[in-house]
Structure formats: C-alpha cells, structure tokens
Amino acid sequence: MSDHPRRVAVLMGGLSAEREVSLRSGAAVTAALREVGDYEVVSVEVDDTKVPLPAGIDLAFLAMHGTFAEDGQIQDLLASRGIPYTGANALVSQLAFNKEKTKERLRMCGVPTPPGQLVRSVEEVTLPLPVFVKPNAQGSSVGSRAAATPAELSQAVTEALKFDSSALVERLIRGRELTVGVLGDEVLPIIEIRPLDGFYDYTNKYTKGRTEYFCPAELPEKVTKQIQTHALTAHLALGGTVYSRIDFLLEGEAAFCLEVNTIPGMTATSLLPKAAAAVGIDFPQLCRKIIELSWAERRKEGLA
C-alpha cells in the first residue's frame, strides 16, 4: 500500500431505513472528493450485503447510515477483504450503534445521560411518564417519539419495536437540542437545533425549512466548555479516533448526552459539515480530512 489512498469508492445507499439520506450523503461526498482532485473517485450504490466493488480500490468512504453501516457489519466485511475504510472500526461502530451500551459507557466515564431502561414490551416499562421512546439500534430518529399517557406509551413502544427487537425508554428531557462534532481530537463548535414544530425527528431533519440551526450555539461560556468536554469524552470513551457527532439535550444548564453518531450525515448542509464550516473547514476539505484520519487509523490497525 502507498502512503496515501488514490482510488476511493464512496459507498452509499444500503439496506436501512436511512437509505435515501445515505444516497444524498454519498452524492455530496463524491462531488466533494472530485473537487479536491487528489483521488480517483467511484461511487458505489449498495443494494445488498455482498457489496461488489471495482478492482483496485484503496479505500472505501462510508456514506451509509443505520443498519449495515453504523453497526459494524460493513466494517467487518471490508476488513475481511483487506479494504481500508473511513470512520470508526467495527468494534467501535457496534458499541456506538447500541444506545443502551453507549449509555453504560457514558455513565462509566462521567458523561451525564438521561435515566433509561431497555424493554421488549410496554409491560416492562417502569419509568414514570412522560418518557421518550426510541429503537435501541437505529438512526435518524426513525421510530422515535415522546409519550405522556399510557396510550401514547403503548403506541411509542409498538412503533420502536418495528425497527429493533428492543426499545430504549428514557426520562423525557425538555430542553434545547444541541449537537457537537469531533474531528480527530478537535471539538467543533456546538450547533443548536430548533425545529419549528415538535422535536428533531426524521421529517424535521430532512425537510427543508422545518428546522433552524445556530452555529455556534448561543450559550454561556461555562456551558459551552462543559458540553464540548463531554463530547470529546464520549467520542474517546467509545473508542472514536476519526470523527463522530454527539447529540445532547440541555435542560437549564444541565446537559444530557443522548448518543454518538459514527457516520453522521454528510451532505453539504448536514450538521457536521455546518460545524466544520464554522471553523473554516469547507466540505471538500472535511471529506479529505476524514480520509487522512481514517487512513492513519487503518494503518495502525494493519489494514492500510
């Protein structure tokens, strides 16, 4: 292998409920890497678990989200073929994709996270209402909703279990929605997310005009530093070395970490690119930086 990847395959699409979002991420990354001009770029739309790739690929840029993307499966497959890839390795991906295991690791490292429990039926729920219910292993807020009454709780658990075998039920935090990107060991500015209606669900995430974004978020300096410290701690606690995006809710001045995204959205208007742009890293530069960090990490692992 050379010191730098030359032929890069951008993997997009996939098998999850986030396929359409992934196709947009992949198209944006492909265009950005071609603009950089340092790579021969091919785009690969993934439709099944076989993932056929052109010959001579030096690196796979993962622009896939959800199952068979952020859960470690695609990373394992590529590693078994000797193909380096971007982002977290399979073990880190598996851990971060499991929200309950992530919460356990966060608690161990002193990062505040809402009280919660893992359930497989509504009868197992013991947390007092109101709560927030989400599939334990899923992304983009798919199958997630708040519940304030027993009827809503039943509906929410039923919906979450359509997407995973278990649901995570958490105390409902009513606060400001924030997200923090980490690139290598650099913590990016905090973004505040303000949906015009409801919470930051799938529709509000991917429908233009449904959500306002403020970067950097207007927060007291003490709160900003605390949240950025928690974000870096969470990134490192799960074993992250390349990049991730960590989501928080701020209740008063108390921040609660919700989850760690190991392959955040990568369209030019997605949250991580917004935060990078705020410190002068444009979208093509961000994509190149992800490749450079990933290549260095795969070399440490003996894959590049």
N, C-alpha and C positions, 0 to 999 in steps of 0.2 A: 504493500500500500504506500501511496505517496504521502507527503506531509499534509496535503490538502485534498479534499474531495473535488473531483472535476465533473463527474456525471451524476446529477442529482435527480431522483424520481420523487415527485410530490404525490403522496398517497392521499386520496380524498374519497368521499362518499361513505362507504362502509355499510354496516348492517344494522345500525342502531336507529332509534327514533330521531336522532340528530343528523341524519344523512344529508338533508337539504342544506343545513347550516354548514356541514363539512364541505359540500361541493363549492359553496361560496368562499369558505376559507381557502380551499385548495386553489381555486382560480386566482384569488388575490395573491397568494404566496407564489404561484407560478409566474404571474406577471411581474411581481417584485423581484424575484431572483433573475429573471431575464433582463430586467432593468439594471441590476447590479453588474451583469456582464461577466462575472467570474466563473460561471458554471454553464455546462450544457444541461438544460433542464427538460425533463419529460414529465408530463402529467399522467397519472395512472388512476383511473376510476375503479375503486374496489367494490366488487359486487358479491363476492363470496369469500370463504376462508382460505381459498387456495392462493390468492394474491399473486398471479403471474406478473413477473417483472421483466423488462427488457434486459438483454445481456449487458454486462459491463457497468452496472450501477455501483457507484462508490458509496452512496449514502441515500437513505430514504428519509425525506422530510415528511413527518407525520402531521397531516392536516385533518385527521379524523377525530371524531368526538364520540363519547359514550362507549357502549359495549363493543368489544373487539377493536378498541382503540386506546382508551384511557385505562383499561382494566388489566393491561399486561399481556394480553393474548397476542397482539400483533408484534409486540416487542420480542416475545419468546420465539415467535415464528421467524422473524428476521434474524435474530441471533443464531438460531439453529441453521440458517443458511449462510451465516458469516457476513451478513449485510449490516453495516452500521446504520443507525437511525437517530433522529433528533429527540431531545427531551429526556424524560426520566426513564430508567431501566424498568424491566418487568416487575421486579420486587417492589420498587417504589410506587409504580403505577397501581399494582394490586392493592397496596395499602391505602393509597390516597382515594381510590375509587370506592372503597368500602367506608361509608360515612361513620359508622359506629366504631370501627377500628381506628379511624382517623381521630375521632373524639377521644378515644382512650390514650392515644399517643399525645394529643394536645394536653390532656389533663396531667400526664406524667411530666410534661415539660413546662407546666405552669401557665399555659395559654388558656384564658377563660373561654368556655364554650357552654351553650345552653344546656341545662339538665335535660336528659332524654332517655328513652328506652327503646329497645328493639322489639318489635312484635310481629306475629304472624297472623293475628286475628284481632278484631276490635275488643274481644273479651279480655285480652291480655293487657289492655291499656290501664295504667293506674295513675298516671299523671293527672292532676286536676286541669279542667278546662279553663281558659282557652289553650289550645296547642297548635303546633304546626306539624303537618304530616308529609313525609316525602319517601319515595323508594330509597332503600338503603344503598343501592348501587345503580345510579342513573345520573344523567346530567341535564343541563339547561332547564332545570326546574320542571322537567317532564313529570307529570303525575303528582305534583306537589300542591298542597292547599292548606289554608287555615281552617280550624274547626272550633266553634264556640258553643255548640249544643251537642247532645248525644247523637242526634240525627246527622248533623254535619260530620261528626267524628266517624260514624259508620261509613258515610259516603267517602270521606277522605281516605280511610284505611283501605276500603274496597278499591278505590282508584289507584292508590300507590301500589297495591299488590298486583295490579295488572302488569306492572313493569318490573317487578322483582319479587322474590319469594318472601322477603321481609320488608317491613316499613319502619322508618325511624320516626318516633314521635317525640317532639321537643316542646319545652315551655315556649309559648308564643312571646317573642320579643317584639315589642312595639318601639321601633326606633329608626334611625337613619341607616340606609343601606349604603355600605362602603365596600370598595374592593381595592386590593393592593397587589401590584405586580412585583415580582422579584426576577431579576435577570442576572444569572451568576450569583454574585454576593451583593449586588446593587439593589437596594429597595427603591422602587419608583414612587412617584407622587400618588397620594391617595385620591381615588375618584369617588365622588358621591353620586349615587344613582337615585333619581327621583322619578318614578313612574307617575304619569298624570292620573292614573286610576289603579287602585289595588296594589299588589306587590310586583316585584320584578320577575314575572312568570314568563313562560315561553313566548306568549303573544307580545308582551311589552318589550322583551329582549329583541325580537326580530321584526317588529313592525315599526316602520319609520314614523317618527312623530309621536310615539306613545310614551317616550321616556326622555327626561332631560339629564344631562351629565355635567358635572362640575369638577374640573381638574386644574389645579389641586383643590381638594375639598376645603371649604372654609371651616376650619376647626382651630381651637386653642392649640398653641404650640405644644403644650404638655400632652394633650390628647393625640396629636399627630405623631409625636415621637413614640408614645406608648403603643399605638396601633402598628406603626412601622416596625417596631421592635418585635411585637407579637407575630407580625407577618414573616419576618426573617426567621424567627424561632420556629414557626410552624413549617416553613419551607425546609429548613435544615433538619427538623425533628423527623420528618418523613423520609429523609434521605435525599432531598432535592439538591441538585447541583447545577442544573442548566437553567430552567425557567419554570415559573408557575404563577398562578393568580389566586390570591387568598381572599375569601369573602367574609365580611364582618357585618354585624348589626351593632349600632351604637345607641344604647339606652341611657339617656342623660350623658354622663361621661364614662359609663362602663361599656367597654367593647367586648363583644362575644364573637369568637371565631366560628364560622359555620362549616367551611370546607376548604380544601385545597384542590385547585384545578390544575392537572399536569399538562393538559393540552387545551389551553384556553382558546376562545375564538380568535381567528387570525385574518379577518377581513380588515381592510384599511381603516374601518370605523369601529372595530371591536375595542374592548376595554383595555387590554394590554397594549395594543398599538397607540391608543389615546394617551396612556400614561407615559409610554416611551417618547412620544412626540413632545410631551411637556418638558422633557429634559434634552430635547434636541436630537433625538434618535428617530429618523424618519422610518417609514415602513420597510423599504428595501434594506436599510442599514440594520433594522431589527431582525429581519429574516437572515441576513448574513451573520449577525452576531449569534443567533441561535445555532446556526450551522457550526460556527467556530467553537462555541462552548460544547456543543454535542460531540464534535469530532475529538476534542481534547478528552472528554469523558469516556468515549468509546475506546480511545487509545489506552487509557488507564485500565479499562476492563479487558484489554486484549482483543477487542473486536475491530479496531482500526489500525 
